[in-house]
Amino acid sequence: MNQSPFHPRLTEKVLGHQEVLSTLRNLYVQETIAPCWLLIGQQGIGKATLAYQFAREVLSMSPQNPQGMSPLMVSRQIAVGSYPNLLTIERSINEEGEEAKEISVSESRKVLDFLHQSPAIPGWRVVIIDAVDELNRSASNALLKILEEPPLKTLILLVCHSLGKVLPTIRSRCQKLHCKPLSPEDFETLQEKDVEKELLPYVKGSLGLYRLLIAVGGMEFLNKAEQAIVQAKGGQLSSTQKFLEEVSKKPDQYKCFLWLIEQWVYQTTLKVTSEQEYWVKVYEKLSLFLASAKTTHLDKNQLMLSCFLIIENPNIY
């Protein structure tokens, strides 16, 4: 189980998305809520946190609870992943701290097994899949079987980072709610520490990406990445080798690098400079390359080096 202190199951404060949460609450209270929902929006903006919060509310409001659990006890059990009427599906993490590239069919079948059994506690059951666009094809097809006719008092919340990657047959069986990126004002409500506002343009309104960037060093990591980018542009690829080797050995830094380099280049294209046309071309080629790299198995060093080669000469790709 992922033990990050910021895992959505441990986060009870939902930043932004109050309108979406209110919509779900009202439908539940009115007893008109649909069983299957797609929570759509870019990664890291709090869609899974929203899903867990609504799950806590629904499961705490169960009219029949033979164990006499208070809402606080329900919340505590959800936090440790032991509440029997909640099933969560997400990518597994290996011993090196790296996430699997996709969610397998064996994970997806857990949903069928969970919902085909009688509920451990009478009342509602909730399934959270984080994220549905990370299911492989077989896993998606397996999930379809339960989406076609879910049991009564079942709520299936599908976190979705990219709607285009979700099977049309899954999309057609779900109601859709769109979650917006967080605003700078949303970030200011964080109580962890003073928000480093200079990082906000690079995280695209994503609290998850912001926290990841902070975890790997914040401005210090951003400056190192920027220096490597500048060196690559100047044809000094040998100077980037130390950065490549260091980042490729640290999963969080590598994960951060993959979106940070693209976002750094994008921010550069917005600046009015004599090289704007060059950076626009770099951004187009880099975005296409990183999108295609998600379906390949490139060595980490090779993938990062390819990014720098595009920056050095976008015309070769």
C-alpha positions in Angstrom: 0.0 0.0 0.0 1.3 3.5 -0.9 2.2 5.1 2.4 2.8 8.7 1.2 1.5 11.2 3.8 -0.3 12.9 1.0 -2.1 9.9 -0.3 -5.7 10.8 -1.1 -7.1 8.4 1.4 -5.3 10.3 4.2 -6.3 13.8 3.0 -9.7 14.9 4.3 -9.5 18.5 3.0 -10.6 19.0 -0.6 -9.1 22.0 -2.3 -11.3 23.4 -5.0 -13.9 21.1 -6.5 -16.6 22.2 -4.0 -19.1 22.5 -6.8 -18.5 19.0 -8.0 -18.7 17.7 -4.4 -21.9 19.5 -3.8 -23.4 18.0 -7.0 -22.6 14.5 -5.7 -23.9 15.2 -2.2 -27.2 16.6 -3.5 -27.8 13.7 -5.8 -27.1 11.2 -3.0 -29.4 13.0 -0.5 -32.2 13.1 -3.2 -31.6 9.4 -3.8 -31.1 10.0 -7.5 -27.4 9.4 -7.7 -26.1 7.3 -10.6 -23.9 4.3 -9.7 -21.0 5.1 -12.0 -19.0 8.4 -12.3 -16.0 9.6 -14.2 -14.1 12.4 -12.3 -12.3 14.0 -15.2 -9.3 16.4 -15.0 -5.6 16.7 -15.3 -3.4 14.6 -13.0 -2.7 15.8 -9.4 -5.5 18.3 -9.0 -7.3 16.3 -6.3 -9.8 14.1 -8.1 -8.9 11.1 -6.0 -9.0 13.2 -2.8 -12.5 14.2 -3.8 -13.5 10.6 -4.4 -12.3 9.5 -1.0 -14.0 12.4 0.7 -17.4 11.5 -0.9 -16.8 7.8 -0.1 -16.3 8.7 3.6 -19.5 10.7 3.6 -21.6 8.0 1.9 -20.2 5.2 4.0 -20.6 7.1 7.2 -24.3 7.9 6.4 -25.2 4.2 6.1 -28.5 3.8 8.0 -27.5 0.3 9.1 -24.2 -0.3 10.8 -24.2 -3.4 13.1 -20.7 -2.6 14.3 -21.8 0.7 15.6 -18.9 2.6 13.9 -18.9 6.3 14.2 -18.0 8.5 11.2 -14.6 9.0 12.8 -14.0 5.2 13.0 -15.1 4.8 9.3 -12.7 7.6 8.4 -9.8 5.9 10.3 -10.5 2.5 8.7 -10.5 4.1 5.3 -7.2 5.8 6.1 -5.5 2.5 6.7 -7.3 0.7 3.9 -9.4 -1.7 6.0 -13.0 -0.5 5.7 -14.8 -3.5 4.3 -17.3 -1.7 2.2 -14.7 0.3 0.3 -12.5 -1.1 -2.5 -9.7 0.9 -4.1 -7.8 0.0 -7.2 -4.6 1.7 -8.2 -1.2 1.0 -9.8 1.1 -1.2 -7.7 4.4 0.0 -6.4 7.6 -2.2 -6.5 10.3 -2.4 -3.9 12.3 0.4 -5.6 9.4 2.8 -5.2 8.4 2.7 -8.9 4.8 2.5 -10.0 3.7 -0.1 -12.5 3.0 1.4 -15.9 -0.6 0.2 -15.9 -3.4 -1.5 -13.8 -3.6 -5.2 -14.7 -6.7 -7.3 -15.4 -6.2 -9.2 -12.1 -6.7 -5.9 -10.2 -9.8 -5.1 -12.3 -11.3 -8.5 -11.5 -11.2 -7.6 -7.8 -14.0 -5.2 -8.5 -16.2 -8.0 -9.8 -15.3 -10.3 -6.8 -16.0 -7.5 -4.4 -19.4 -6.6 -5.8 -20.6 -10.1 -6.4 -20.3 -10.9 -2.7 -22.8 -9.7 -0.1 -21.6 -6.5 1.6 -19.8 -6.9 4.9 -21.8 -4.1 6.4 -25.4 -3.6 5.2 -25.7 -0.4 3.1 -23.7 1.3 0.5 -20.4 0.0 -1.1 -18.0 2.2 -2.9 -15.3 1.4 -5.5 -12.6 3.9 -6.3 -10.3 3.3 -9.3 -7.3 5.6 -9.5 -7.1 6.0 -12.5 -9.4 4.4 -15.1 -7.2 5.5 -18.0 -4.4 3.5 -16.5 -6.3 0.2 -16.9 -4.8 -2.0 -19.7 -7.2 -3.2 -22.4 -8.0 -6.5 -20.6 -8.6 -4.7 -17.3 -11.0 -2.2 -19.0 -13.0 -5.0 -20.6 -13.2 -6.8 -17.3 -14.5 -3.6 -15.6 -17.2 -3.3 -18.3 -19.0 -6.4 -17.0 -19.8 -4.7 -13.7 -20.5 -1.3 -15.2 -23.3 -2.7 -17.3 -25.4 -3.6 -14.3 -23.9 -2.7 -10.9 -25.6 -4.0 -7.8 -28.0 -1.7 -5.8 -26.4 0.7 -3.4 -23.1 0.7 -5.3 -21.1 3.7 -6.1 -18.2 3.4 -8.6 -15.9 6.5 -8.8 -13.5 6.4 -11.7 -10.7 8.9 -11.5 -9.8 10.0 -15.0 -6.7 11.9 -16.1 -7.3 11.5 -19.9 -10.8 10.9 -21.2 -9.5 10.0 -24.6 -7.7 6.9 -23.2 -10.9 5.5 -21.7 -12.9 2.9 -23.8 -16.0 4.5 -25.4 -18.0 1.7 -23.9 -16.9 2.7 -20.4 -17.5 6.4 -21.1 -21.0 5.7 -22.2 -21.9 3.9 -19.0 -20.8 6.6 -16.7 -21.9 10.1 -15.7 -19.2 12.7 -16.1 -18.0 15.5 -13.8 -15.1 17.8 -14.9 -12.7 19.0 -12.3 -10.8 22.2 -12.9 -7.1 22.9 -12.2 -6.5 24.5 -8.8 -6.1 28.3 -8.7 -3.3 30.2 -7.0 -5.9 31.1 -4.4 -6.5 27.4 -3.7 -2.8 26.9 -3.1 -2.8 29.7 -0.6 -5.2 27.8 1.6 -2.6 25.0 2.2 -1.5 24.8 5.8 1.6 22.8 5.3 4.0 25.7 4.9 4.4 28.9 2.9 3.6 28.1 -0.8 6.6 28.7 -3.1 4.7 30.8 -5.6 7.5 30.9 -8.1 6.9 27.1 -8.7 3.2 27.5 -9.5 3.5 28.3 -13.2 5.3 24.9 -13.7 2.7 22.7 -12.0 -0.3 23.5 -14.1 -2.7 23.9 -11.2 -1.8 20.5 -9.8 -1.3 20.1 -6.1 0.2 16.6 -6.7 2.8 17.9 -9.1 3.6 20.8 -6.7 4.1 18.5 -3.8 6.3 16.2 -5.9 8.4 19.2 -7.0 8.8 20.3 -3.4 9.7 16.8 -2.3 12.6 16.6 -4.8 14.0 20.0 -3.9 11.7 22.7 -5.2 13.6 25.6 -6.8 16.9 23.8 -6.4 15.7 20.9 -8.6 14.1 23.4 -11.0 17.3 25.3 -11.4 19.3 22.1 -12.0 16.9 21.0 -14.7 17.0 24.5 -16.3 20.8 24.4 -16.3 20.8 21.0 -18.0 18.3 22.3 -20.6 20.4 25.3 -21.3 23.5 23.1 -21.6 21.7 20.8 -24.1 20.6 23.8 -26.2 24.2 24.9 -26.4 25.3 21.5 -27.6 27.0 20.6 -24.3 25.3 17.3 -23.8 28.3 15.9 -22.0 27.7 18.4 -19.2 24.3 17.0 -18.6 25.5 13.5 -17.9 25.8 14.0 -14.1 22.3 15.3 -14.0 21.0 12.3 -16.1 22.7 9.7 -13.9 21.5 11.3 -10.7 17.9 11.7 -11.8 17.6 8.2 -13.4 18.4 6.6 -10.1 15.7 8.4 -8.1 12.1 7.5 -9.0 10.6 10.8 -7.7 13.1 13.0 -9.5 12.7 11.0 -12.7 8.9 11.3 -12.5 9.2 15.0 -11.8 11.6 15.5 -14.7 9.3 14.0 -17.3 6.6 16.6 -16.8 8.8 19.4 -15.7 11.0 19.6 -18.8 7.9 19.8 -21.0 6.3 22.4 -18.8 9.5 24.4 -18.6 9.7 24.5 -22.4 6.1 25.5 -22.6 6.6 28.4 -20.2 9.5 29.5 -22.3 7.4 29.6 -25.5 5.1 32.1 -23.7 7.9 34.6 -23.3 8.4 37.1 -26.1 12.0 36.4 -27.2 13.9 36.3 -30.5 14.0 32.5 -30.1 10.3 31.9 -29.6 9.9 30.1 -32.9 12.7 27.7 -31.9 11.1 26.9 -28.5 7.7 26.4 -30.0 9.2 23.8 -32.3 11.0 22.1 -29.4 7.8 22.0 -27.4 5.8 20.4 -30.3 8.5 17.7 -30.8 9.1 17.1 -27.1 5.3 16.7 -26.4 5.0 14.2 -29.2 8.0 12.3 -28.1 7.0 12.1 -24.5 3.5 11.0 -25.4 4.9 8.1 -27.6 7.4 7.2 -24.9 4.6 6.2 -22.5 3.9 3.2 -24.7 7.6 2.1 -25.1 10.1 0.7 -22.7 13.0 3.1 -23.2 15.9 3.0 -20.7 15.6 6.0 -18.4 18.9 7.5 -19.4 18.1 7.0 -23.0 14.7 8.7 -22.7 16.1 11.7 -20.9 19.0 12.0 -23.3 16.5 11.9 -26.2 14.7 14.9 -24.6 17.9 16.8 -24.5 18.7 15.9 -28.1 15.4 17.4 -29.2 16.3 20.6 -27.3 19.7 20.6 -29.0 18.2 20.2 -32.5 14.4 19.8 -32.8 14.8 19.3 -36.6 16.3 15.8 -36.2 13.0 14.4 -34.8 
